[in-house]
Amino acid sequence: MKRTDLPRRPNETGVPDPFPHMHPTLRKNYGNWDWHDRPRPGVLHHMAKSGDEIWTVRAGTQRQMDVHTIRKLCDLADKHADGHLRFTTRSNAEFMVTSEAKTGPLIEDLNLAGFPVGGTGNSLSMISHTQGWLHCDIPGTDASGVVKSLMDELHHEFTHEEMPNRVRMTTSCCQINCGGQGDIAINVQYTKPPKINHDLVANVCERPAVVARCPVAAIRPAMVNGKPSLEVDEKKCICCGACYPPCPPMQINGPESTKLAIWVGGKHSNARTKPTFHKLVAANLPNNPPRWPEVTEIVKTILYAYKEDARAWERMGEWIDRIGWPRFFEMTNLAFTRHQIDDWRGARASLNASAHIHFK
């Protein structure tokens, strides 16, 4: 058999090649676009230097999809967009069409099927999130459930471009926070060190791997009741939960130990200032499925305070920098506690680094 006849081996590294499934107009004009605009929320219009035009209709979807939902989206793509459909990193479905006349019927069918059209311009984008209870091996909550609860309340902000600037929100199902930093982020907050079931550790866990997993060297081998096990130095433990995936007997989750926290000001990208880390503004919120009302109420308060007070084109972090943290906590009626003081030893690079801050 000739080598050219061998099946292509799968490539598991790097970004997949986008061109084989790209819309022909996008492929033809790749790198040669002249200008673009937004005819309405959820619709992008691009004009190429060659004179070709393309309209992209963006619809919000859930990240966790069953096969029936995927087939429904594919049927809509076959009917309206010549079979061309792609998913964005924020779980939006985008349909590309070459005629503006096709956007109206497509939007109508998307709305009838339950997929809201929006998320462009100065609006609330779909909330990016981690896998939650369905796939993650260390979830403290269901990130996708929190997203569903929030977007039910904030549907209008997705379908209308009424914000001062774009708003990116994220949720994370564990404290490791692979969900990322958003203008507003909802993350799990573990409040207590893990409880160890010493009878199971020797049979379930590879102890050296668990010791190596701890970022602050708070775990060490131990003999308990004559059996090989592990112990935690609770003075060092930062309650991150990293030890749980390689060793489930080190249980970190629980009704009293798993809470939610809200952070603001983080940005995946920005135009005017250097990238910033998000800051804690609310902590110890109950992990209260299936609707998480306490979290939803605080997020809405922060979002609408920003919408009402921020200047045009200010991102969340830029708005807070302008009005100051004392004014932010007044406007949102949130309590500032000692736990929100950035006392990490590496914070000296940013703490008290401004001439506008004075300590007596």
N, C-alpha and C positions, 0 to 999 in steps of 0.2 A: 504494500500500500504506500502510495506517495504521501509525503508529509503534508502536502496541500489538501489531501483528502481527509486528514484527521479532524475531528470536531474541535471547534474553538474552545479552549479551556476558559473557565470563568475567571474574571478578574475581580478579586475581592478588595482591591485597594484603590484609593483615589476616587475622584468624582467620575461618574459614568459619562460616556460620550453623549452629549445632548443632540447631536445632529441627526441620527437616524430617525428619531420620532418628532423632530421639530417641524412646525408648520412650513410648507414650501416657501411662503412669502418671507418668513423670518429667516430661513436658511439662505434664500437668494440675496437678501439685503443685510446679512450679518455684518455689523460694524459700519454700516453706511446709512444710519438713520439721521434725518435732518432735524426734526422737531416733533414734539408730542404735546397733547393737551388732554383734558378730561371733559368730555361732553356732559357727563352727569356722574353722580357718585357710583362707583363700581364699574365704570367703563373708561378704559384708556384708549386713546387714539394716537397712533404713530404714523408719521409720514416719512418715507424714505427719500433719499436724494434722487433715486430713480423715478420717483413719482408714485411708487406703490404705496398703498395704505393698508393698515390693518387695525381692527378694533379688538380689544381684549375685554371680556366681561368676567368680572371677578365675583365669585359667590362663596359665602361662608359655609363650611361643612364641619362636622365633627371629626376629630382625629382618629378615633377608634371606629372603624367602619366595618359593617358586615357586607357580605358579598352582594346582597340585594341592593344596598345603597350604591355600591360601586357600579353595578350594572345599570342602575337608574341614571347615574351621571354619564356613563358611556352611551346610553341610549339618547340622551339629550345632545351629546357631542355628535353622534351619528346623524341626528335629525337636523341640527342647526349649524354645526361647525365642521362639516366634512370629516368627522371622526377625530378632530384634534382637541386634546384636553391635557392639561398638566396640573400638578399640585404644587403649591408654594410651601415654603418652610413653615408658614403659619397656618397650614391646613386649609388654605383657600383652594378652590377649584377655579381654574382659568380656562375660558373657551376663546379661541381665536377665530375671527371671521373677517372676510375681505370686503364686506359691504355693510354700511351703516344700517341699511334696511333690515338686516338679519338680527340686529341687536334687540329690537323691540320684542319680537316673538320669542327670542331666547330668554330674555328677562322675565317675560310673562310666564313661560313654562317653568323656569327656575323657581319663581315665587309660588306657583301652584304646587310644585313638588316639595316645598318647604325649605328651599335654599335661599336665604336673603342675599341680595346683591348690594355690595358696598365695600368698605374697607380701604378706600383709596383716599388720597389727599389728607386733609385735616380732619380725620375721623379716628375712631377707635378701631384698630385692626383686630383681627381674630387673635385670641389669646393663645400664645404658644405654651406648651406644657409638656411635662414628662409623662411617662406611661401610666403611673398610678397603680392601682391594685391589679389591673389586668395583666401587665407584663413585667413591671419592675420587681427586682428581688429584694428591695429594701424599702417598700413604701410605708410611710406613716399616715398617708391620707390618699384620697383618690383625686389626683390633679384634674383629670378630665371632668369629674363631677363638680368640682369647684368652678371650672370654666363654664359648664352648662348652666349652673346657678347664676353666675355673673352675667353671661350673655343674654339670658332670658330677661334680666333687668335692664340691660344696656343695649338692647336691640336697636333702638333709635339712633344711638351714637355710632353704630356700625353702618347704618344705611344712610346717614346724613353727614355732610362735611361741615360741622359746626364748631369744631374744636379750634383753639388758637393754633395748634400745630398737630402733627400726627401723634398718636398716643399708642405706645407699645406696652402691653401687659403680659406678664408671664406667671405661671404657677409651677411649683415644684412639689413632688410627692415625698421628698426626703430632704434632710438638711444639707446634703452634699450639693444640692441645687444645680443639677445639670440642666434645669429649665432655662437658666440664663438670667440676665439682668434686664429689667424693663423699666419704663417710666414708673410703673407700679408693679410690684412683684409680691406674690403670696407664696410663702415658703413654710415648710414644716419646721417646727422648733421643738427639739427634744429637750426636756427639762430635767431628766434624771439619768444617771449612768445605767448601763444594761444590768438586768438581773440574770444571773448565770444558773442554768440547770446543770450542776456539776455531774450528775449521773449520765448525761448524754454527750458531754464534750469529747471524751476519749473516743467514742464510737462515730461521731459525726464530723468533728473538726480536725483540720490539719493545723495543729497549734502554731508552728513557726509562721505559717501564712497569716494567721490571725494576728500574731504579734507584729509582723511586718506591716500589716494593713493600717495599724493605728498611727495617725499623723503626729501624735504628741508623746509616743512611747509610754502610754499609760497601762498597757497590758503586758503581763509577763506569765510564764508558765508557773504552775503550782501543783502541789499534791493535796487533794481534798478527799478526806475519808478513804485514804489509801488508793485513790484513783488519779491518773494524770488529768489535770484540768487547767484552768486559767484563773487569774485574778486581776482586778482592775484597781489601779491607784486613783481613787475618786477625786483626789486633790488635783491631779493632772487632767483627768477626763474632761473633754469639752462637749460630750454628749452629741457627737456628730452622727453616730450610727454606722460608721464604716465597718465596724467589726461584725455586724449582723449578717451580711451576705455570705461570708466564708464560714460563719459559725452561727446558725440559727438558734442554738441554745443560749446565746447571749442576747436575750430578748430586750429590745429597746423600746418597743411600742407598748402603749397602754392608755386607757382613758385619762389617767392623771398625768402621764408623762409625755404625751404627744399633743402639742398645741400648734397653733398657726400664728405666723407673724407677717406683718405687712411692711414692705420696704419701698422707698421712693427714690427717684432721681437717677437711677441707673440707665444707661443708654447703650444700645448696641452700636449706634453710629450717630454722629453729630456733625454739624457744619461750622460752628462758631467757637466752641470751647474744646479743651482736651477731654478725652473719655473719663468718665467718673464712675466710682462705685456707688451702688445704691446705699441708702441709709435707713436704719430701723426707725419706724415711727409708731408701730403698735405691736404688742407682743402678748403672749399668753392667752390668745383667743381660742375658744373651744373648738375642737375638731368635731363638728356637729353635722354629720351627713343626715339626710341626703341633700339639704339645701344650703347649709352653712350660712344662716341668716346674719350672724354677728359679723362675719367677714364681709359679706355683701354690703351691709349697711355702711361700714367704714370705708370700703373702696368707693362706693357711690359718693360719700361725703367728700373725700379727697378729690375725686374726679370733677365733681361739679364746682368745688371751690376753685380749682384750676381753670375750669371752663369760664367761670364768671369773672375772675380777677386777672388772669394772665393777659399779657399784651399779644398782639398778632405775631405769630411765628416763634413765640417762646416755647421751648420744650419744658417738661415738668421740672427738671433740675434747674434750668435757667430761671424759671419763675421763682423757685424757692430761694435761689441765690440772690435774686433781686429783693424780695420782700423780707428775707431773713427767717431763720428757724423759729424765733419767738412768735412772729406774726403768723407763720404757717400753723403752729400748734393752736394759736388763738382761733384762726379761721376754721380749722377742722375740729375744734373742741376735743382734741386728743390730749392725753396726759403724758407729760415728759417725766421719766423716772431715771434713776441712777443707772439702770441697766442699759439705757440708750447712749450713755457716754462712751465715746470711742477711746477706751483705755488700753487697747492692744499696743504692745511695745513698738510695733512698727508704725504706729500712727503719728509718731513725733514728726514725720516728714510733712504731714498735712495739718496737724493740730497746732493751733496758735501760730500759724504761718502768715497771718495777715496783720497789717498795721491797724486794721479796723477793730481788732479784738484786744481788749485790755483786761488783765486780771489784777485784782487788788490783793 
